């Protein structure tokens, strides 16, 4: 599973990345988590608001920091 957080490195983007990493570890999910700071890359994926998150290329969130419960639902 490939998870990408899109955002410039703002507090909300960093919080989103950290929260995803924590839940991935907690659940023992085999996933890579990366943070793409290139806003043009986000726009190419169709993400207009940050933080944005994709899982295996599909947008699962944009414009808000997801809760731990939301992240768990994505990973199941």
Order of alpha helices (4+ residues) and beta strands (2+ residues): beta-alpha-beta-alpha-beta-beta-alpha
